Amino acid sequence: MRNRIAAGLLAAAALVGTVGLGATQASATPVRAPHQVADQDNAADAPPGWVLRGKYWTHGGCVEAGQDGVQRHHWEEFQCANGSLQWVLWTNR
């Protein structure tokens, strides 16, 4: 019984930490200069003429950041690509 409670509390703490981390990254503004590919390692993965804007732990966080940029007229299109560990936000400008 005691092990079940401890396991449940550990799972709940991990879930809260993951959700909080995704929300924090989704609200973070990119600090990279426009029209530059920030990571040279990912330059080969870039769609032609697109800009790497950030990396997110969750797909939802990536989509939220992409939609936020569209609503603020920073870019017209975005895509979230599944990277090796995180979701990568690419924008058309």
Rosetta blueprint (number, residue, H / E / L):
1 M L
2 R H
3 N H
4 R H
5 I H
6 A H
7 A H
8 G H
9 L H
10 L H
11 A H
12 A H
13 A H
14 A H
15 L H
16 V H
17 G H
18 T H
19 V H
20 G H
21 L H
22 G H
23 A H
24 T H
25 Q H
26 A H
27 S H
28 A L
29 T L
30 P L
31 V L
32 R L
33 A L
34 P L
35 H L
36 Q L
37 V L
38 A L
39 D L
40 Q H
41 D H
42 N H
43 A H
44 A H
45 D H
46 A L
47 P L
48 P L
49 G L
50 W L
51 V E
52 L E
53 R E
54 G E
55 K E
56 Y E
57 W L
58 T L
59 H H
60 G H
61 G H
62 C H
63 V H
64 E H
65 A H
66 G H
67 Q H
68 D H
69 G H
70 V H
71 Q H
72 R L
73 H L
74 H L
75 W L
76 E L
77 E L
78 F E
79 Q E
80 C E
81 A E
82 N E
83 G L
84 S L
85 L L
86 Q L
87 W E
88 V E
89 L E
90 W E
91 T E
92 N L
93 R L
